[in-house]
Amino acid sequence: MKQKTKLLIGWGILCVLLLLASSWYSITFNDSRLVIPMDFKRYDFQVKDLPMVLSVTLVCIYGITLLGTLVLSGCKQRQQIERTNRTRKLNPKLGYLGFLGFFGFSGFWTYSVDGSVFPFAFFLFFGFFGFYYEGKMSGTFMDERFQENSVRANLKASNITLSLIFLALILLCQGKLFDSLDYTLIAVIIALSLVLALRIFLAEYLLYRYDHVVESED
């Protein structure tokens, strides 16, 4: 399982690096073909398009593989949790996936190139830092105290994130940010992505903290 996890993370990093390299190649040597929006009805394949085509294909294959792996793993772990009444086994090193959130900053570059704002959604990956704390509690028996701490942690995380969403809506609904609807949209995407990431992280961090503090007091 650990080897499979390392392999998935390694392939993910490789796919992202290849995509960035092929994008740089296309912008520098191929007139930004397949990077900026194109009319594919009149698209003619060129040899210089090959790096971009291959990298995008690899990213798509990796995304499908990762999704399928997560679904199958989630089903197996759910069955195990119901059978043993213990938390799922997770490697704390999966918390390193949180660093993928820094790819959200690439949105400032893609917006300046072709107006694309999707990369800002990568800020959501910051929430994956919570896997570190979930991994620390792998195999924990979910007794009554643990379940109470879980409810308490999720409730507090939800209250904090809902308050932040409410505050963001109040600020962003006052008018166009810098007199631009585009900037307002970008701010909304960034705000929602970061708040959702905080929700994912806080739920695991607070549960670990509550359980750890109680054990220390005992």
DRENLUM-42061 format. One record per residue: residue number from 1; chain; x, y, z of N, C-alpha, C in turn; residue in three letters. Coordinates in Angstrom, 1 decimal, padded with zeros to 4 digits. Example, Ala and Ser with C-alpha at 12.3 -4.5 7.8 and 13.67 -1.06 7.14 Angstrom:
% residues 2
bafi bakol n.X n.Y n.Z ca.X ca.Y ca.Z c.X c.Y c.Z lumse
1 A 013.2 -005.7 007.8 012.3 -004.5 007.8 013.2 -003.3 007.8 ALA
2 A 012.8 -002.2 007.1 013.7 -001.1 007.1 012.9 000.0 007.9 SER
//
This chain:
% residues 218
bafi bakol n.X n.Y n.Z ca.X ca.Y ca.Z c.X c.Y c.Z lumse
1 A 000.8 -001.2 000.0 000.0 000.0 000.0 000.9 001.3 000.0 MET
2 A 001.9 001.2 000.8 002.8 002.4 000.9 003.5 002.6 -000.4 LYS
3 A 004.0 001.5 -001.1 004.6 001.6 -002.3 003.7 002.2 -003.4 GLN
4 A 002.4 001.7 -003.4 001.4 002.2 -004.3 001.2 003.7 -004.1 LYS
5 A 001.1 004.2 -002.9 000.9 005.6 -002.6 002.1 006.4 -003.1 THR
6 A 003.3 006.0 -002.8 004.5 006.7 -003.3 004.5 006.8 -004.8 LYS
7 A 004.1 005.7 -005.5 004.0 005.6 -006.9 003.0 006.6 -007.5 LEU
8 A 001.9 006.7 -006.9 000.8 007.7 -007.3 001.3 009.1 -007.2 LEU
9 A 001.9 009.4 -006.0 002.4 010.7 -005.8 003.5 011.1 -006.8 ILE
10 A 004.4 010.1 -007.0 005.5 010.4 -007.9 005.0 010.6 -009.3 GLY
11 A 004.1 009.8 -009.8 003.5 010.0 -011.1 002.8 011.3 -011.2 TRP
12 A 002.1 011.7 -010.2 001.4 013.0 -010.2 002.3 014.2 -010.4 GLY
13 A 003.4 014.2 -009.6 004.4 015.2 -009.7 005.1 015.2 -011.1 ILE
14 A 005.4 014.0 -011.6 006.0 013.9 -012.9 005.0 014.5 -014.0 LEU
15 A 003.7 014.2 -013.9 002.8 014.7 -014.9 002.7 016.2 -014.9 CYS
16 A 002.7 016.8 -013.7 002.6 018.2 -013.6 003.9 018.9 -014.2 VAL
17 A 005.0 018.3 -013.9 006.3 018.9 -014.4 006.3 018.8 -015.9 LEU
18 A 005.9 017.6 -016.4 005.9 017.5 -017.9 004.9 018.5 -018.6 LEU
19 A 003.8 018.7 -017.9 002.8 019.7 -018.4 003.4 021.1 -018.4 LEU
20 A 004.0 021.4 -017.4 004.7 022.8 -017.3 005.8 022.9 -018.3 LEU
21 A 006.6 021.8 -018.5 007.7 021.9 -019.5 007.1 022.0 -020.9 ALA
22 A 006.1 021.2 -021.2 005.5 021.3 -022.5 004.8 022.6 -022.8 SER
23 A 004.2 023.2 -021.8 003.6 024.5 -021.9 004.7 025.6 -022.2 SER
24 A 005.8 025.5 -021.5 006.9 026.4 -021.8 007.4 026.3 -023.2 TRP
25 A 007.6 025.0 -023.6 008.0 024.7 -025.0 007.1 025.3 -026.0 TYR
26 A 005.8 025.1 -025.8 004.8 025.6 -026.7 004.8 027.1 -026.8 SER
27 A 004.9 027.8 -025.7 004.9 029.3 -025.6 006.2 029.8 -026.3 ILE
28 A 007.3 029.1 -026.0 008.6 029.6 -026.5 008.9 029.3 -028.0 THR
29 A 008.5 028.1 -028.4 008.9 027.6 -029.7 007.8 027.3 -030.7 PHE
30 A 006.5 027.3 -030.2 005.4 026.9 -031.0 004.3 027.9 -031.0 ASN
31 A 004.5 029.1 -030.8 003.5 030.2 -030.9 002.3 029.9 -029.9 ASP
32 A 002.6 029.3 -028.8 001.6 029.0 -027.7 000.5 028.2 -028.2 SER
33 A 000.7 027.3 -029.2 -000.4 026.4 -029.7 -000.7 025.4 -028.6 ARG
34 A -002.1 025.2 -028.4 -002.6 024.3 -027.4 -002.5 024.9 -026.0 LEU
35 A -001.9 026.0 -025.8 -001.9 026.7 -024.5 -002.9 027.8 -024.5 VAL
36 A -002.9 028.6 -025.5 -004.0 029.6 -025.6 -005.2 029.0 -026.3 ILE
37 A -006.4 029.6 -026.1 -007.6 029.0 -026.8 -007.4 029.0 -028.3 PRO
38 A -007.9 027.8 -028.9 -007.8 027.6 -030.3 -009.1 027.2 -030.9 MET
39 A -009.3 027.4 -032.2 -010.5 026.9 -032.9 -010.1 025.5 -033.4 ASP
40 A -010.6 024.5 -032.7 -010.2 023.1 -033.0 -010.9 022.6 -034.3 PHE
41 A -011.9 023.3 -034.8 -012.5 022.9 -036.1 -011.5 023.1 -037.2 LYS
42 A -010.6 024.0 -037.1 -009.6 024.3 -038.1 -008.2 023.8 -037.6 ARG
43 A -008.2 023.0 -036.6 -006.9 022.6 -036.1 -006.2 021.6 -037.0 TYR
44 A -004.9 021.8 -037.3 -004.1 020.9 -038.1 -002.9 020.4 -037.2 ASP
45 A -002.7 019.1 -037.0 -001.7 018.6 -036.2 -000.3 019.0 -036.8 PHE
46 A 000.6 019.4 -035.9 002.0 019.6 -036.3 002.9 018.9 -035.3 GLN
47 A 004.1 018.5 -035.8 005.0 017.7 -035.0 005.3 018.5 -033.7 VAL
48 A 005.4 019.8 -033.8 005.8 020.6 -032.6 004.7 020.5 -031.5 LYS
49 A 003.5 020.1 -031.9 002.4 020.0 -030.9 002.5 018.7 -030.1 ASP
50 A 003.4 017.8 -030.5 003.4 016.5 -029.8 003.7 016.5 -028.3 LEU
51 A 004.7 017.4 -027.9 004.9 017.4 -026.4 003.7 017.8 -025.6 PRO
52 A 003.0 018.8 -026.1 001.8 019.3 -025.4 000.7 018.2 -025.4 MET
53 A 000.5 017.6 -026.6 -000.5 016.5 -026.7 -000.2 015.4 -025.8 VAL
54 A 001.0 014.9 -025.7 001.4 013.8 -024.9 001.3 014.1 -023.4 LEU
55 A 001.7 015.3 -023.0 001.6 015.7 -021.6 000.2 015.8 -021.1 SER
56 A -000.7 016.4 -021.9 -002.1 016.6 -021.6 -002.7 015.2 -021.5 VAL
57 A -002.4 014.3 -022.4 -002.9 012.9 -022.4 -002.5 012.2 -021.1 THR
58 A -001.3 012.4 -020.7 -000.8 011.7 -019.5 -001.5 012.3 -018.3 LEU
59 A -001.7 013.6 -018.2 -002.4 014.2 -017.1 -003.9 013.6 -017.0 VAL
60 A -004.5 013.5 -018.2 -005.9 012.9 -018.2 -005.9 011.5 -017.7 CYS
61 A -005.0 010.7 -018.2 -004.9 009.3 -017.8 -004.6 009.2 -016.3 ILE
62 A -003.7 010.0 -015.8 -003.4 010.0 -014.4 -004.6 010.4 -013.5 TYR
63 A -005.3 011.4 -014.0 -006.5 011.9 -013.2 -007.5 010.8 -013.1 GLY
64 A -007.8 010.1 -014.2 -008.8 009.0 -014.2 -008.3 007.8 -013.3 ILE
65 A -007.0 007.5 -013.4 -006.4 006.5 -012.6 -006.5 006.8 -011.1 THR
66 A -006.2 008.1 -010.8 -006.2 008.5 -009.4 -007.6 008.5 -008.9 LEU
67 A -008.6 008.9 -009.6 -010.0 008.9 -009.2 -010.5 007.5 -009.0 LEU
68 A -010.2 006.6 -009.9 -010.6 005.2 -009.7 -009.9 004.6 -008.5 GLY
69 A -008.6 004.9 -008.3 -007.9 004.3 -007.1 -008.5 004.8 -005.8 THR
70 A -008.8 006.1 -005.8 -009.4 006.7 -004.6 -010.8 006.1 -004.3 LEU
71 A -011.6 005.9 -005.3 -012.9 005.3 -005.1 -012.8 003.9 -004.6 VAL
72 A -012.0 003.1 -005.2 -011.9 001.7 -004.7 -011.3 001.6 -003.3 LEU
73 A -010.3 002.5 -003.1 -009.7 002.5 -001.7 -010.6 002.9 -000.7 SER
74 A -011.5 004.0 -001.0 -012.5 004.5 -000.1 -013.5 003.4 000.2 GLY
75 A -013.9 002.6 -000.7 -014.9 001.6 -000.5 -014.4 000.5 000.4 CYS
76 A -013.1 000.1 000.1 -012.5 -000.9 001.0 -012.3 -000.5 002.4 LYS
77 A -011.8 000.8 002.6 -011.6 001.3 003.9 -012.9 001.5 004.7 GLN
78 A -014.0 001.9 003.9 -015.3 002.0 004.6 -015.8 000.7 005.2 ARG
79 A -015.6 -000.4 004.4 -016.0 -001.7 004.9 -015.1 -002.1 006.1 GLN
80 A -013.8 -001.8 006.0 -013.0 -002.1 007.1 -013.3 -001.3 008.4 GLN
81 A -013.7 -000.1 008.2 -014.0 000.7 009.4 -015.3 000.2 010.0 ILE
82 A -016.3 -000.2 009.2 -017.5 -000.7 009.8 -017.3 -002.1 010.4 GLU
83 A -016.3 -002.8 010.0 -016.1 -004.2 010.5 -015.2 -004.1 011.8 ARG
84 A -014.3 -003.2 011.9 -013.4 -003.1 013.0 -013.7 -002.0 014.0 THR
85 A -014.4 -001.0 013.5 -014.8 000.2 014.3 -013.5 001.0 014.7 ASN
86 A -012.6 001.0 013.7 -011.3 001.7 013.9 -011.1 002.7 012.7 ARG
87 A -010.4 003.8 012.9 -010.2 004.7 011.8 -009.4 004.1 010.7 THR
88 A -009.5 004.6 009.5 -008.8 004.1 008.4 -007.3 004.2 008.5 ARG
89 A -006.6 003.3 007.9 -005.1 003.4 008.0 -004.7 004.3 006.8 LYS
90 A -003.9 005.3 007.2 -003.4 006.3 006.3 -002.0 006.7 006.6 LEU
91 A -001.2 006.8 005.6 000.2 007.3 005.7 000.2 008.8 006.0 ASN
92 A 000.8 009.2 007.1 000.9 010.7 007.3 001.6 011.5 006.2 PRO
93 A 002.4 010.8 005.5 003.2 011.4 004.4 002.2 011.9 003.3 LYS
94 A 001.0 011.4 003.3 000.0 011.9 002.3 -000.2 013.4 002.5 LEU
95 A 000.1 013.9 003.7 000.0 015.3 003.9 000.8 016.2 003.0 GLY
96 A 001.8 015.6 002.4 002.7 016.3 001.4 001.8 016.7 000.2 TYR
97 A 000.7 016.0 000.0 -000.1 016.4 -001.2 -000.6 017.9 -001.0 LEU
98 A -000.6 018.4 000.2 -001.0 019.7 000.5 -000.2 020.7 -000.3 GLY
99 A 001.1 020.4 -000.6 001.9 021.3 -001.4 001.4 021.5 -002.8 PHE
100 A 000.5 020.6 -003.3 000.0 020.9 -004.6 -000.9 022.2 -004.6 LEU
101 A -001.2 022.6 -003.4 -002.0 023.9 -003.3 -001.2 025.1 -003.9 GLY
102 A 000.1 025.0 -003.9 000.9 026.1 -004.4 000.7 026.3 -005.9 PHE
103 A 000.2 025.2 -006.6 000.0 025.3 -008.0 -001.2 026.3 -008.3 PHE
104 A -001.9 026.7 -007.2 -003.0 027.6 -007.4 -002.4 029.0 -007.8 GLY
105 A -001.2 029.3 -007.4 -000.6 030.6 -007.8 -000.3 030.6 -009.3 PHE
106 A -000.3 029.4 -010.0 -000.2 029.4 -011.5 -001.3 030.1 -012.2 SER
107 A -002.5 030.2 -011.4 -003.6 030.9 -012.0 -003.4 032.3 -012.4 GLY
108 A -002.5 033.0 -011.7 -002.1 034.4 -012.1 -001.4 034.4 -013.4 PHE
109 A -000.6 033.4 -013.7 000.0 033.3 -015.0 -000.9 032.9 -016.1 TRP
110 A -001.8 031.9 -015.9 -002.7 031.4 -016.9 -003.7 032.5 -017.2 THR
111 A -004.1 033.3 -016.2 -005.1 034.4 -016.5 -004.5 035.5 -017.4 TYR
112 A -003.2 035.8 -017.1 -002.5 036.8 -018.0 -002.3 036.3 -019.4 SER
113 A -002.2 034.9 -019.6 -001.9 034.4 -020.9 -003.2 034.2 -021.7 VAL
114 A -004.2 033.5 -021.1 -005.4 033.2 -021.9 -006.7 033.5 -021.2 ASP
115 A -006.6 034.1 -020.0 -007.8 034.4 -019.2 -008.4 033.2 -018.4 GLY
116 A -007.6 032.1 -018.4 -008.1 030.9 -017.7 -008.0 031.1 -016.1 SER
117 A -009.0 030.8 -015.4 -009.0 031.0 -013.9 -009.1 029.6 -013.2 VAL
118 A -009.2 028.5 -013.9 -009.4 027.2 -013.3 -008.2 026.9 -012.3 PHE
119 A -006.9 027.2 -012.6 -005.9 026.8 -011.7 -006.0 027.3 -010.3 PRO
120 A -006.8 028.4 -010.1 -006.9 028.9 -008.8 -007.6 027.9 -007.9 PHE
121 A -008.3 027.0 -008.4 -009.0 025.9 -007.6 -008.0 025.0 -007.0 ALA
122 A -006.7 025.0 -007.4 -005.7 024.2 -006.8 -005.5 024.6 -005.3 PHE
123 A -005.9 025.8 -005.0 -005.7 026.2 -003.6 -006.4 025.2 -002.6 PHE
124 A -007.4 024.5 -003.2 -008.2 023.6 -002.4 -007.3 022.5 -001.8 LEU
125 A -006.2 022.2 -002.5 -005.3 021.1 -002.1 -004.6 021.4 -000.8 PHE
126 A -004.6 022.7 -000.4 -004.0 023.0 000.9 -004.6 022.2 002.0 PHE
127 A -005.9 021.9 001.8 -006.6 021.1 002.8 -006.1 019.7 003.0 GLY
128 A -005.3 019.2 002.0 -004.7 017.9 002.2 -003.6 017.8 003.2 PHE
129 A -003.2 018.9 003.7 -002.2 018.9 004.9 -002.9 018.2 006.0 PHE
130 A -004.2 018.1 006.0 -004.9 017.4 007.1 -004.7 015.9 007.1 GLY
131 A -004.3 015.4 006.0 -004.0 013.9 005.9 -002.9 013.6 006.9 PHE
132 A -002.0 014.5 007.2 -000.9 014.3 008.2 -001.5 013.9 009.6 TYR
133 A -002.5 014.7 010.0 -003.1 014.4 011.3 -004.0 013.2 011.3 TYR
134 A -004.7 013.0 010.2 -005.5 011.8 010.0 -004.6 010.5 010.1 GLU
135 A -003.4 010.6 009.4 -002.5 009.5 009.4 -002.0 009.2 010.8 GLY
136 A -001.8 010.3 011.6 -001.3 010.1 013.0 -002.4 009.3 013.8 LYS
137 A -003.6 009.3 013.4 -004.7 008.7 014.2 -005.1 007.4 013.5 MET
138 A -004.3 006.9 012.6 -004.7 005.6 011.8 -004.9 004.5 012.8 SER
139 A -005.9 003.7 012.6 -006.2 002.5 013.4 -006.7 002.8 014.8 GLY
140 A -007.1 004.1 015.1 -007.6 004.4 016.4 -009.0 003.9 016.6 THR
141 A -009.2 003.2 017.8 -010.5 002.7 018.1 -011.5 003.8 018.3 PHE
142 A -012.6 003.8 017.6 -013.6 004.9 017.7 -014.6 004.6 018.8 MET
143 A -014.1 004.9 020.1 -015.0 004.7 021.2 -015.9 005.9 021.3 ASP
144 A -016.6 006.0 022.4 -017.6 007.1 022.6 -016.9 008.4 022.7 GLU
145 A -015.8 008.4 023.4 -015.0 009.7 023.6 -014.5 010.2 022.2 ARG
146 A -014.0 009.3 021.4 -013.4 009.7 020.1 -014.6 010.2 019.2 PHE
147 A -015.7 009.6 019.2 -016.8 010.0 018.4 -017.3 011.4 018.9 GLN
148 A -017.3 011.7 020.2 -017.7 013.0 020.7 -016.7 014.0 020.2 GLU
149 A -015.4 013.7 020.3 -014.4 014.6 019.8 -014.5 014.9 018.3 ASN
150 A -014.9 013.9 017.5 -015.1 014.0 016.1 -016.2 015.0 015.8 SER
151 A -017.3 014.8 016.5 -018.5 015.7 016.3 -018.1 017.1 016.7 VAL
152 A -017.4 017.3 017.8 -017.0 018.6 018.3 -016.0 019.3 017.3 ARG
153 A -015.1 018.5 016.8 -014.1 019.1 015.8 -014.8 019.5 014.5 ALA
154 A -015.7 018.7 014.0 -016.4 019.0 012.7 -017.3 020.2 012.9 ASN
155 A -017.9 020.3 014.1 -018.8 021.4 014.3 -018.1 022.7 014.4 LEU
156 A -016.9 022.7 015.1 -016.2 023.9 015.2 -015.6 024.3 013.8 LYS
157 A -015.1 023.3 013.1 -014.5 023.6 011.7 -015.6 024.2 010.8 ALA
158 A -016.8 023.6 010.9 -017.9 024.1 010.1 -018.3 025.5 010.4 SER
159 A -018.3 025.8 011.7 -018.7 027.2 012.2 -017.7 028.2 011.7 ASN
160 A -016.4 027.9 011.8 -015.4 028.8 011.4 -015.4 029.1 009.9 ILE
161 A -015.6 028.0 009.1 -015.6 028.2 007.7 -016.8 028.9 007.2 THR
162 A -018.0 028.6 007.8 -019.2 029.3 007.4 -019.1 030.8 007.7 LEU
163 A -018.5 031.1 008.8 -018.3 032.5 009.2 -017.4 033.2 008.1 SER
164 A -016.3 032.5 007.7 -015.4 033.1 006.7 -016.1 033.3 005.4 LEU
165 A -017.0 032.3 005.0 -017.7 032.4 003.7 -018.7 033.6 003.8 ILE
166 A -019.4 033.7 004.9 -020.3 034.8 005.1 -019.6 036.2 005.0 PHE
167 A -018.4 036.3 005.6 -017.6 037.5 005.6 -017.1 037.8 004.2 LEU
168 A -016.7 036.8 003.4 -016.2 036.9 002.1 -017.4 037.4 001.2 ALA
169 A -018.5 036.9 001.4 -019.7 037.3 000.6 -020.0 038.8 000.8 LEU
170 A -020.0 039.2 002.1 -020.3 040.6 002.4 -019.3 041.5 001.7 ILE
171 A -018.0 041.2 001.8 -017.0 042.0 001.2 -017.0 042.0 -000.3 LEU
172 A -017.2 040.9 -000.9 -017.2 040.8 -002.4 -018.5 041.3 -003.1 LEU
173 A -019.6 041.3 -002.3 -020.8 041.7 -002.9 -021.0 043.3 -002.8 CYS
174 A -020.0 044.0 -002.3 -020.1 045.4 -002.2 -020.0 046.1 -003.6 GLN
175 A -019.4 045.4 -004.5 -019.2 045.9 -005.9 -018.1 045.2 -006.6 GLY
176 A -017.8 045.6 -007.8 -016.8 045.0 -008.6 -015.4 045.3 -008.0 LYS
177 A -014.6 044.2 -007.8 -013.3 044.4 -007.2 -012.4 045.0 -008.2 LEU
178 A -011.8 046.2 -007.8 -011.0 047.0 -008.7 -011.7 047.3 -010.1 PHE
179 A -013.0 047.5 -009.9 -013.9 047.8 -011.1 -013.8 046.8 -012.2 ASP
180 A -013.6 045.5 -011.8 -013.5 044.4 -012.8 -014.3 043.2 -012.3 SER
181 A -015.2 042.7 -013.1 -015.9 041.5 -012.7 -015.0 040.3 -012.8 LEU
182 A -014.0 040.3 -013.6 -013.0 039.2 -013.7 -012.3 039.1 -012.4 ASP
183 A -011.8 040.2 -011.8 -011.1 040.2 -010.6 -012.0 039.7 -009.4 TYR
184 A -013.3 040.1 -009.5 -014.2 039.6 -008.5 -014.4 038.1 -008.6 THR
185 A -014.5 037.6 -009.8 -014.6 036.1 -010.0 -013.4 035.4 -009.4 LEU
186 A -012.2 035.9 -009.7 -011.0 035.3 -009.2 -011.0 035.3 -007.7 ILE
187 A -011.4 036.4 -007.1 -011.4 036.5 -005.7 -012.4 035.5 -005.1 ALA
188 A -013.5 035.3 -005.7 -014.5 034.3 -005.2 -013.9 032.9 -005.3 VAL
189 A -013.3 032.6 -006.4 -012.7 031.2 -006.5 -011.6 031.0 -005.5 ILE
190 A -010.8 032.0 -005.3 -009.7 031.8 -004.4 -010.2 031.7 -002.9 ILE
191 A -011.2 032.6 -002.6 -011.8 032.6 -001.3 -012.5 031.2 -001.0 ALA
192 A -013.3 030.7 -001.9 -014.0 029.5 -001.7 -013.0 028.3 -001.6 LEU
193 A -012.0 028.3 -002.4 -011.0 027.2 -002.4 -010.2 027.2 -001.1 SER
194 A -009.8 028.4 -000.6 -009.1 028.4 000.6 -009.9 028.1 001.8 LEU
195 A -011.2 028.5 001.8 -012.1 028.2 002.9 -012.4 026.7 003.0 VAL
196 A -012.7 026.1 001.8 -012.9 024.7 001.8 -011.7 023.9 002.2 LEU
197 A -010.5 024.4 001.8 -009.3 023.7 002.3 -009.1 023.8 003.8 ALA
198 A -009.4 025.0 004.3 -009.4 025.2 005.8 -010.3 024.3 006.5 LEU
199 A -011.5 024.1 005.9 -012.5 023.1 006.5 -012.0 021.7 006.6 ARG
200 A -011.4 021.3 005.5 -010.8 019.9 005.4 -009.7 019.8 006.5 ILE
201 A -008.8 020.8 006.5 -007.6 020.7 007.4 -008.1 020.8 008.9 PHE
202 A -008.9 021.7 009.2 -009.3 022.0 010.6 -010.0 020.7 011.2 LEU
203 A -010.8 020.1 010.4 -011.6 018.9 010.9 -010.6 017.9 011.5 ALA
204 A -009.5 017.6 010.7 -008.6 016.6 011.1 -007.6 017.1 012.2 GLU
205 A -007.2 018.4 012.1 -006.3 019.0 013.1 -007.0 019.0 014.5 TYR
206 A -008.2 019.5 014.5 -008.9 019.7 015.8 -009.2 018.4 016.4 LEU
207 A -009.6 017.4 015.6 -009.8 016.0 016.2 -008.6 015.5 016.8 LEU
208 A -007.4 015.6 016.1 -006.2 015.1 016.6 -005.8 015.9 017.9 TYR
209 A -006.0 017.2 017.9 -005.7 018.0 019.1 -006.6 017.6 020.3 ARG
210 A -007.9 017.5 020.1 -008.8 017.2 021.2 -008.4 015.8 021.7 TYR
211 A -008.2 014.8 020.9 -007.9 013.5 021.3 -006.5 013.4 022.0 ASP
212 A -005.6 014.2 021.5 -004.2 014.2 022.1 -004.2 014.9 023.4 HIS
213 A -005.0 016.0 023.6 -005.1 016.7 024.8 -005.7 015.9 025.9 VAL
214 A -006.8 015.2 025.5 -007.5 014.3 026.5 -006.6 013.2 027.0 VAL
215 A -005.8 012.6 026.0 -004.9 011.5 026.4 -003.8 012.1 027.3 GLU
216 A -003.3 013.3 027.1 -002.3 013.8 027.9 -002.8 014.1 029.3 SER
217 A -004.0 014.6 029.4 -004.6 014.8 030.7 -004.9 013.6 031.5 GLU
218 A -005.2 012.5 030.8 -005.5 011.2 031.4 -004.2 010.6 032.0 ASP
//
